């Protein structure tokens, strides 16, 4: 069995392992989230506004910075079937297996798997994991910085819907993804709608007074993404826009 065959088998087998992994991760999250937390406060990624919005399939939902800046989150689009821009991404995932990092409710994982290409989603939210499984996608409840199956053997990775901001340090994230993909592997990334390069602390709010905990986040526009990619061993092979969204295809040097 080749390394790529092994990665494909792991991605396919993950559909069976995902349920156990997700339940274990959820129990761990519940157990640790309450430490130092005020009574009645929502556990992060368990009963927070993000989880509730994913279960309902709709917002309103926002990222809020400490200075009051708000970024609306497109929950309805995430929970719907892939749109034209998403479908363009799916058809670029010809080199499998595919790892969708921060897969959310799993629309891309399920769509890619439906084409016959093995795909696995990872997300820290048990609600996202449950929704992805319900859509028929293989998924694990883990952070991209946790140990993952088939490290160094994924043909393509995805960072869409703003997920290049995961962890608040895009260069650290891009370097980590470089460890996950195979030599010559690809990374499909969605950049911000305009040129921006910022790191900040945010929390998720529902517009009705409920919010989750603070966490680090970042946003990169096309130029900043291109620079961060070059700094972390990626080559920008192509950039394009669709339905007002900006994307780039990066190749591992």
C-alpha positions as semicolon CSV with decimal commas, in nm:
position;residue;x (nm);y (nm);z (nm)
1;X;0,000;0,000;0,000
2;X;0,136;0,342;-0,096
3;X;0,136;0,640;0,139
4;X;-0,148;0,795;-0,059
5;X;-0,346;0,471;-0,047
6;X;-0,297;0,470;0,329
7;X;-0,420;0,826;0,359
8;X;-0,724;0,747;0,147
9;X;-0,807;0,447;0,364
10;X;-0,771;0,656;0,678
11;X;-1,000;0,925;0,543
12;X;-1,263;0,667;0,451
13;X;-1,230;0,481;0,782
14;X;-1,265;0,807;0,971
15;X;-1,637;0,797;0,904
16;X;-1,658;0,500;1,140
17;X;-1,415;0,641;1,396
18;X;-1,568;0,988;1,395
19;X;-1,863;0,907;1,618
20;X;-1,647;0,771;1,900
21;X;-1,390;1,048;1,864
22;X;-1,655;1,319;1,863
23;X;-1,828;1,180;2,172
24;X;-1,497;1,155;2,357
25;X;-1,396;1,507;2,259
26;X;-1,733;1,644;2,360
27;X;-1,712;1,480;2,703
28;X;-1,361;1,619;2,747
29;X;-1,471;1,966;2,642
30;X;-1,762;1,963;2,884
31;X;-1,535;1,846;3,163
32;X;-1,267;2,110;3,108
33;X;-1,481;2,403;3,002
34;X;-1,639;2,445;3,343
35;X;-1,307;2,500;3,526
36;X;-1,292;2,862;3,642
37;X;-1,621;2,940;3,470
38;X;-1,902;3,133;3,636
39;X;-2,214;2,929;3,720
40;X;-2,459;2,919;3,432
41;X;-2,209;3,039;3,172
42;X;-2,218;2,855;2,839
43;X;-1,942;2,597;2,786
44;X;-1,729;2,701;2,486
45;X;-1,832;2,524;2,164
46;X;-2,094;2,318;2,355
47;X;-2,395;2,538;2,436
48;X;-2,262;2,869;2,306
49;X;-2,439;3,080;2,039
50;X;-2,232;2,923;1,760
51;X;-2,346;2,573;1,854
52;X;-2,706;2,683;1,887
53;X;-2,697;2,854;1,547
54;X;-2,558;2,541;1,379
55;X;-2,826;2,325;1,536
56;X;-3,094;2,566;1,417
57;X;-2,931;2,621;1,078
58;X;-2,968;2,998;1,100
59;X;-2,843;3,317;1,269
60;X;-2,815;3,593;1,351
61;X;-2,454;3,536;1,454
62;X;-2,156;3,772;1,472
63;X;-1,790;3,796;1,562
64;X;-1,736;4,093;1,796
65;X;-1,404;4,257;1,873
66;X;-1,335;4,434;2,202
67;X;-1,373;4,771;2,026
68;X;-1,728;4,684;1,924
69;X;-1,656;4,597;1,559
70;X;-1,898;4,330;1,431
71;X;-1,855;4,077;1,151
72;X;-2,178;3,899;1,047
73;X;-2,138;3,523;1,009
74;X;-2,320;3,357;0,720
75;X;-2,470;3,063;0,908
76;X;-2,750;3,008;0,659
77;X;-2,503;2,968;0,373
78;X;-2,283;2,736;0,576
79;X;-2,580;2,513;0,657
80;X;-2,724;2,513;0,303
81;X;-2,622;2,307;0,003
82;X;-2,302;2,424;-0,169
83;X;-2,351;2,736;-0,380
84;X;-2,178;2,814;-0,710
85;X;-1,858;2,936;-0,542
86;X;-1,848;2,625;-0,321
87;X;-1,907;2,398;-0,621
88;X;-1,605;2,553;-0,790
89;X;-1,397;2,452;-0,486
90;X;-1,538;2,100;-0,488
91;X;-1,433;2,046;-0,849
92;X;-1,080;2,160;-0,765
93;X;-1,051;1,881;-0,506
94;X;-0,942;1,621;-0,760
95;X;-0,628;1,530;-0,568
96;X;-0,746;1,336;-0,267
97;X;-0,778;1,256;0,004
98;X;-0,911;1,597;0,115
99;X;-0,895;1,748;0,465
100;X;-1,147;2,026;0,540
101;X;-1,008;2,224;0,835
102;X;-1,278;2,388;1,044
103;X;-1,544;2,210;0,837
104;X;-1,840;2,359;1,026
105;X;-2,169;2,189;0,932
106;X;-1,993;1,986;0,664
107;X;-2,142;2,100;0,334
108;X;-1,807;2,072;0,154
109;X;-1,703;1,743;0,315
110;X;-2,029;1,581;0,204
111;X;-2,014;1,734;-0,145
112;X;-1,655;1,624;-0,204
113;X;-1,727;1,272;-0,080
114;X;-2,025;1,256;-0,317
115;X;-1,783;1,297;-0,610
116;X;-1,600;0,982;-0,499
117;X;-1,298;1,162;-0,352
118;X;-1,233;1,061;0,013
119;X;-1,275;1,360;0,243
120;X;-1,249;1,420;0,617
121;X;-1,361;1,723;0,815
122;X;-1,215;1,838;1,147
123;X;-1,382;2,088;1,378
124;X;-1,362;2,172;1,749
125;X;-1,740;2,217;1,778
126;X;-1,943;1,906;1,865
127;X;-2,246;2,071;1,703
128;X;-2,053;2,109;1,378
129;X;-1,937;1,748;1,400
130;X;-2,292;1,624;1,458
131;X;-2,425;1,824;1,163
132;X;-2,145;1,700;0,934
133;X;-2,216;1,340;1,030
134;X;-2,584;1,399;0,967
135;X;-2,499;1,521;0,617
136;X;-2,309;1,196;0,555
137;X;-1,959;1,337;0,595
138;X;-1,664;1,178;0,775
139;X;-1,552;1,406;1,057
140;X;-1,344;1,421;1,374
141;X;-1,390;1,658;1,669
142;X;-1,035;1,793;1,684
143;X;-0,829;2,103;1,635
144;X;-0,603;2,127;1,333
145;X;-0,319;2,154;1,586
146;X;-0,408;1,816;1,741
147;X;-0,266;1,492;1,607
148;X;-0,461;1,398;1,293
149;X;-0,484;1,089;1,073
150;X;-0,248;1,058;0,776
151;X;-0,029;1,357;0,859
152;X;0,191;1,437;0,562
153;X;-0,028;1,241;0,320
154;X;-0,331;1,459;0,242
155;X;-0,357;1,553;-0,123
156;X;-0,563;1,868;-0,067
157;X;-0,657;2,077;0,237
158;X;-0,928;2,342;0,267
159;X;-0,939;2,664;0,471
160;X;-1,262;2,838;0,371
161;X;-1,527;3,061;0,533
162;X;-1,257;3,267;0,705
163;X;-1,080;2,969;0,859
164;X;-0,737;3,104;0,768
165;X;-0,796;3,299;1,091
166;X;-0,799;2,988;1,312
167;X;-0,571;3,036;1,612
168;X;-0,508;3,404;1,539
169;X;-0,172;3,335;1,371
170;X;-0,208;3,262;0,998
171;X;0,160;3,182;0,948
172;X;0,154;2,922;1,224
173;X;-0,162;2,775;1,072
174;X;-0,019;2,764;0,720
175;X;0,298;2,601;0,853
176;X;0,086;2,340;1,031
177;X;-0,113;2,264;0,716
178;X;0,220;2,223;0,538
179;X;0,292;1,937;0,778
180;X;-0,041;1,772;0,696
181;X;-0,035;1,768;0,316
182;X;0,177;1,542;0,098
183;X;0,476;1,679;-0,095
184;X;0,328;1,881;-0,380
185;X;-0,005;1,892;-0,197
186;X;-0,255;2,170;-0,243
187;X;-0,430;2,411;-0,011
188;X;-0,746;2,592;-0,119
189;X;-0,789;2,907;0,091
190;X;-1,057;3,173;0,111
191;X;-0,924;3,524;0,175
192;X;-1,114;3,825;0,306
193;X;-1,322;4,029;0,064
194;X;-1,068;4,314;0,062
195;X;-0,703;4,366;0,149
196;X;-0,662;4,339;0,524
197;X;-0,402;4,187;0,756
198;X;-0,513;4,185;1,118
199;X;-0,507;3,975;1,432
200;X;-0,741;4,030;1,724
201;X;-0,946;3,873;2,001
202;X;-1,314;3,809;1,930
203;X;-1,615;3,632;2,069
204;X;-1,924;3,491;1,901
205;X;-2,252;3,675;1,975
206;X;-2,609;3,609;1,869
207;X;-2,735;3,968;1,868
208;X;-2,966;3,890;2,158
209;X;-2,721;3,929;2,445
210;X;-2,570;3,579;2,448
211;X;-2,203;3,533;2,371
212;X;-1,926;3,277;2,396
213;X;-1,574;3,309;2,529
214;X;-1,300;3,523;2,379
215;X;-1,060;3,355;2,136
216;X;-0,784;3,469;1,898
217;X;-0,871;3,522;1,531
218;X;-0,721;3,679;1,220
219;X;-0,821;3,802;0,877
220;X;-0,608;3,809;0,563
221;X;-0,693;3,968;0,231
222;X;-0,548;3,837;-0,095
223;X;-0,217;4,029;-0,074
224;X;-0,156;3,938;0,290
225;X;-0,241;3,573;0,219
226;X;0,005;3,569;-0,069
227;X;0,281;3,704;0,158
228;X;0,203;3,463;0,442
229;X;0,202;3,171;0,197
230;X;0,544;3,265;0,062
231;X;0,681;3,294;0,416
232;X;0,566;2,942;0,507
233;X;0,675;2,738;0,207
234;X;0,369;2,767;-0,019
235;X;0,353;2,883;-0,380
236;X;0,044;3,073;-0,494
237;X;-0,061;2,891;-0,808
238;X;-0,388;3,070;-0,881
239;X;-0,622;3,334;-0,741
240;X;-0,986;3,387;-0,837
241;X;-1,312;3,542;-0,722
242;X;-1,663;3,396;-0,725
243;X;-1,985;3,545;-0,591
244;X;-1,792;3,820;-0,416
245;X;-1,556;3,576;-0,241
246;X;-1,178;3,560;-0,292
247;X;-0,987;3,232;-0,319
248;X;-0,634;3,109;-0,376
249;X;-0,484;2,774;-0,464
250;X;-0,151;2,717;-0,292
251;X;0,097;2,442;-0,375
252;X;0,341;2,302;-0,124
253;X;0,696;2,378;-0,233
